[in-house]
Amino acid sequence: MLDYKIRTFLKVCETMNYRRAAEELNMSQPSITQHIQALEQYYNCKLFIYDRKHLLKTEQAKILEHYSLSMRANERSLINELIKIPKREIRIGATKSIGNYVINDKIKEFYDNYKLTFVIDNTHNLLSLLEKNKLDILLIEGLFDKSHYDYKLYKREKFVGICAKDSSIANKNISFSSLTKQPLILREKGSGTREIFEQELRKNSYSINQFESIASISSFEYILDFVEKNKGISFVFESVSNTRENIANFSVEDTRIEREFNFVYLKNTNLDWIIDLFLV
């Protein structure tokens, strides 16, 4: 059983406010303080400090939080094993490229055989849900801190430029300076595909601010619709590009971009059984 003081500690880490933590745990604020003080005494370190009335985590608190999140996730897996529910629960998060275009068939299979929670969102929001124990495992193409999480490669996939089939740049290799003259359609900030594209621009001393026209749209379907109608270009994974017959690819100065799709989960949590479901 996860120690109640650790549960209190995690709630304070989540809210960064003793009063809110007390309200959400239905406890008194002095009790919250006592739990934190007991942990500080046990581990012989300070966990929280105030800076101009703002509560801050110490470096020791960050380490304890990291291990406590893994403990909480493992406890949940243990409970699932012990109660032997008819359908084992599985909570998966995926970025939009992967969730909508890569693992469709697997999710339909899981729906029939497991108690399923499936969330499609951008990388930033999914990592937040993982930290809050709202999800067990993620499949993402975005950038993440590999020192903070455990991860395992699912596959590699090409990241390609897309345009309408009748576009003047269809199936061509263009320069970065020519690229910036094209109307650009991107996903929202925090999405993996946008981060990958912006990173590639920076590597070549460019930025999205140099484009003459930029639109930000969170839906791939809308992006593909606009690209098909020759209203702009975008950059997506090949799995997304291949879903539309009237879309062509183009390359930029022989740049070849390939990215990992990774399973991402909290450190020291045993989730091989979920990963194996995707690989069979």
C-alpha positions in Angstrom: 0.0 0.0 0.0 1.3 3.4 -0.9 2.0 5.3 2.3 -0.6 8.0 3.0 2.2 10.6 3.6 3.5 9.9 0.1 0.0 10.4 -1.3 -0.1 13.7 0.6 3.3 14.7 -0.8 2.2 13.9 -4.4 -0.9 16.1 -4.0 1.2 19.0 -2.7 3.5 18.5 -5.7 0.5 18.6 -8.0 -1.2 21.6 -6.6 1.9 23.4 -5.2 -0.5 24.8 -2.6 -1.0 23.4 1.0 -4.6 24.8 1.2 -5.7 23.3 -2.2 -4.0 20.0 -1.3 -5.9 19.9 1.9 -9.2 20.6 0.2 -8.7 18.0 -2.5 -7.7 15.4 0.0 -10.5 16.4 2.4 -7.9 17.0 5.2 -7.0 19.9 7.4 -4.1 22.1 6.4 -2.2 21.3 9.6 -2.4 17.6 8.8 -0.9 18.2 5.4 1.9 20.1 7.1 2.5 17.3 9.5 2.7 14.7 6.7 5.3 16.8 4.9 7.3 17.4 8.0 7.3 13.7 8.8 8.7 12.9 5.4 11.3 15.6 5.8 12.4 14.1 9.1 12.4 10.6 7.7 14.5 11.5 4.7 16.5 14.1 6.5 16.0 16.9 3.9 13.8 19.9 3.1 11.2 19.1 0.5 9.5 22.5 0.0 10.6 26.1 0.5 8.9 29.5 0.1 10.3 32.2 -2.2 8.3 35.5 -1.9 5.2 33.5 -0.8 5.6 31.1 -3.7 6.0 27.4 -2.8 8.9 25.7 -4.5 10.1 22.1 -4.7 13.7 21.4 -3.6 15.9 19.2 -5.7 15.3 16.5 -3.1 11.5 16.9 -3.5 11.9 16.4 -7.3 13.8 13.2 -6.8 11.2 11.9 -4.3 8.3 12.9 -6.6 9.9 11.0 -9.5 10.2 7.8 -7.5 6.8 8.3 -5.8 5.0 8.6 -9.2 6.5 5.2 -10.2 5.4 3.7 -6.9 1.8 4.9 -7.4 1.7 3.5 -10.9 3.1 0.1 -9.8 0.5 0.0 -7.0 -2.3 0.5 -9.5 -1.0 -2.4 -11.7 -0.7 -4.6 -8.6 -4.4 -3.9 -7.7 -5.5 -4.8 -11.2 -3.7 -8.1 -10.8 -5.1 -8.9 -7.4 -8.7 -8.1 -8.0 -8.7 -10.1 -11.3 -11.2 -7.9 -13.0 -13.0 -9.6 -16.0 -11.4 -7.1 -18.4 -8.0 -5.8 -17.4 -7.8 -2.0 -17.5 -5.5 -0.3 -20.0 -5.0 3.5 -20.2 -3.2 4.6 -23.4 -2.3 8.1 -24.7 -1.2 8.8 -28.2 -0.3 11.9 -30.2 -2.6 12.7 -33.1 -0.4 11.3 -35.9 -0.1 7.9 -34.1 -3.5 7.8 -32.5 -5.5 8.7 -35.7 -3.4 7.1 -38.4 -1.0 4.4 -37.1 -2.6 2.3 -34.3 -6.3 2.4 -35.3 -6.7 -1.3 -35.6 -4.9 -2.1 -32.3 -7.2 0.3 -30.4 -10.3 -1.4 -31.9 -8.9 -4.7 -30.8 -8.2 -3.4 -27.3 -11.8 -2.1 -27.0 -13.1 -5.6 -27.4 -10.7 -7.2 -24.9 -9.8 -4.6 -22.2 -11.4 -1.9 -20.1 -10.0 0.8 -22.3 -9.1 4.5 -21.8 -7.7 6.1 -24.9 -6.6 9.7 -25.1 -5.4 11.5 -28.2 -3.7 14.8 -27.5 -0.4 16.7 -28.1 2.8 15.6 -26.5 2.9 18.3 -23.8 -0.6 17.4 -22.5 -0.1 13.6 -22.7 3.1 13.8 -20.5 1.1 15.9 -18.0 -1.6 13.2 -17.8 1.1 10.5 -17.4 2.6 12.4 -14.5 -0.8 12.7 -12.8 -1.4 9.0 -13.1 -4.3 9.5 -15.5 -2.6 7.4 -18.2 -0.3 4.3 -18.0 1.7 4.5 -21.2 2.0 6.9 -24.2 2.9 6.5 -27.8 4.4 9.8 -29.0 6.5 11.1 -31.8 7.4 14.4 -30.1 10.4 15.3 -28.1 10.6 14.3 -24.4 13.2 14.2 -21.7 14.6 10.7 -22.1 16.4 11.0 -18.7 13.1 11.5 -16.9 11.1 8.6 -18.4 11.5 5.0 -19.4 10.9 4.5 -23.1 11.0 1.9 -25.9 11.1 2.3 -29.6 7.9 1.3 -31.5 9.0 2.2 -35.1 10.7 4.9 -37.2 8.8 6.9 -39.8 9.6 9.5 -42.4 8.5 13.1 -41.8 7.5 14.6 -45.2 6.4 17.8 -46.8 2.9 17.7 -48.3 1.2 19.8 -50.9 -1.6 19.5 -53.4 -1.0 17.2 -56.4 -1.4 20.2 -58.7 1.0 22.4 -56.7 4.0 23.8 -58.4 6.3 22.2 -55.9 4.7 18.7 -56.0 7.3 15.9 -56.1 10.1 18.5 -56.2 13.2 19.3 -54.1 13.0 23.0 -53.1 15.3 25.4 -51.1 14.5 26.7 -47.7 14.2 30.2 -49.1 11.5 29.0 -51.5 9.8 27.1 -48.7 9.2 30.3 -46.7 7.2 31.8 -49.6 4.7 29.0 -49.3 1.5 29.4 -47.1 2.3 27.2 -44.1 -0.2 25.2 -42.1 1.0 23.8 -38.7 -0.4 22.0 -35.7 -0.8 23.9 -32.5 2.1 24.7 -30.1 2.9 21.6 -28.0 2.3 19.2 -30.8 5.1 16.8 -31.8 4.9 17.5 -35.5 5.2 21.2 -35.0 8.2 20.7 -32.6 10.0 18.5 -35.1 9.4 21.0 -38.0 10.6 23.9 -35.9 13.7 22.0 -34.8 14.6 21.3 -38.4 14.2 24.9 -39.3 16.5 26.0 -36.5 19.1 23.5 -37.6 19.1 25.3 -40.9 19.1 28.8 -39.4 15.4 29.5 -40.2 12.3 30.0 -38.1 8.5 30.0 -38.7 8.6 33.8 -38.4 10.2 34.0 -41.8 7.1 32.5 -43.5 4.9 35.0 -45.3 1.7 33.2 -44.2 1.1 30.8 -41.2 -2.0 29.1 -40.0 -2.3 27.0 -36.8 -4.9 24.2 -36.9 -5.1 21.3 -34.3 -7.0 18.9 -36.6 -5.1 16.9 -39.2 -8.2 16.3 -41.2 -8.7 20.1 -41.7 -5.0 20.5 -42.5 -5.2 17.7 -45.1 -8.4 19.3 -46.6 -6.7 22.7 -47.0 -3.6 21.2 -48.5 -5.7 19.2 -51.0 -7.3 22.4 -52.1 -3.9 24.0 -52.6 -4.4 26.5 -49.8 -1.0 25.8 -48.2 1.6 23.2 -47.4 2.4 21.3 -44.2 4.7 18.7 -42.8 3.4 15.4 -41.4 4.4 11.7 -41.0 4.1 9.5 -44.0 1.2 7.5 -42.4 -0.8 10.7 -42.4 0.2 11.7 -45.9 -0.7 8.4 -47.4 -4.4 8.7 -46.4 -5.2 11.2 -49.2 -4.9 10.5 -52.9 -4.8 14.2 -54.0 -1.8 15.0 -51.8 1.8 14.9 -53.1 5.1 15.0 -51.2 8.0 17.4 -51.7 11.5 17.6 -50.1 13.6 20.5 -48.9 17.2 20.8 -50.0 17.7 17.0 -49.8 16.8 17.1 -46.1 15.7 13.7 -45.0 13.8 13.7 -41.7 13.0 10.5 -39.9 11.7 10.3 -36.3 11.1 7.7 -33.6 7.6 6.7 -32.4 8.3 5.8 -28.8 6.4 4.1 -25.9 6.9 6.4 -23.0 6.1 5.6 -19.3 7.2 6.4 -15.8 10.5 5.0 -14.7 10.6 1.7 -12.8 7.1 0.7 -13.9 6.6 -2.7 -15.5 4.5 -2.1 -18.6 6.1 -4.7 -20.9 2.7 -6.5 -21.1 1.1 -3.5 -22.7 4.0 -2.9 -25.1 3.9 -6.6 -26.1 0.2 -6.1 -27.2 1.3 -3.7 -29.8 4.1 -5.8 -31.2 2.1 -9.1 -31.8 
